[in-house]
Every structure is written in structure tokens, then in C-alpha cells.
């Protein structure tokens, strides 16, 4: 059971970095640092969008309009942090 908890924590950690990479990529794309017509850049952007959008969409529905600022990745990172800490401090000691 500990192996399952450690695998879940690792998956949360990996998804944490995917969300950060998606936010950085969106900034690079918005400020025209990367070439949007490049096939590799498009593939990376599409993959990051498909990985993060299902988790970010429900958060965006409840967030008020803040103009051009999207803080839904920050909210999602806070949720992931809470889940990770809950698993490590509450669930793991009960299993061990």
C-alpha cells in the first residue's frame, strides 16, 4: 500500500511540473518568443494543453473575470499541494 501512495505522490509531483511548463509555454507563446508555426512548438503546446485543460477548465468556470490574467494554474497548484500534503501527513501514517 505504501508503494501505491508513493506512486500517487510522484504522479502529483510530475503533474505539478506539467502545469508549470504549460504556464511558461503560454507566456512564451503570448509574447511571441517561440515560433507558433513551428511543428515541434505546436506539438509541445498541444500536448501541454491537452494535459492541463481538463483540470483547469472547472476552475476557470468559477473564477471571476480578471481581464487578461489567468490565475487558474495557481489555484490548481495550491489544490495539488494540499492533496500531496494530505496524502503524506494523513493517509500514509494510517497505512504504515
Buried (B, 14 or more C-beta within 10 A) or exposed (E): EEEEBEEBBEEBEEBBEBBEBBBEBBEBBEEEEBEEEEEEBBEBBEBBEEBBEEBBEEBBEEBEEEEEEBEBBEBBBEEBEEBBEEBBEEBBEEEE
